[in-house]
Amino acid sequence: MAVNARERNKSAYRSGVYVHGNAAARRQAQETPRFYVVPDRQRGVRHPAKSVRRNREKALYMNIGYVLFLAVAIVAAAFILTGYLTLQADITSSIKNISQMESTLNELKLTNDENYSRITSSVDLEEVKRIAIQELGMCYAKEGQIVEFHGEGSDYVRQTGEIPD
């Protein structure tokens, strides 16, 4: 009879019905429990059910495929991170190079403007006019010598024939 009661208890655990206390009153569980504790009656020690033990063993065991997958994922992440950091360093050096070139350009523009101002202020236009008229024999244009050409929006005029006198 004891064996029969034990068999009944095992089937009760599998079907979701559990035995509660010494009265052995069977009650239907409100929800299927995730963790069954089977009492060890000889020593009073509680052991987890077989399915729980199997799940714990599976969780502790890592097969070679899983380890290889993790290794490949770590290597891929390392390559991606290295590439990202390299690109960041390149961008930073490019920005520094651009700012250095901009400062050089500004210095050159300033030097160019100073030289232009110095040259412009050193030229005496009255002296140029005197040399042109007296030494080179140049004279101002007369009324009929000036010919104006009107272009159609282009920046230059091409001469296709002789200019009339």
Secondary structure, 3 states (H helix, E strand, C coil): CHHHHHHHHHHHHHHCEEEECCCCEEEECCCCCCCCEEECCCCCCEEECHHHHHHHHHHHCCCHHHHHHHHHHHHHHHHHHHHHHHHHHHHHHHHHHHHHHHHHHHHHHHHHHHHHHHHHHHCCHHHHHHHHHHHCCCCCCCHHHCCCCCCCCCCCCCCCCCCCC
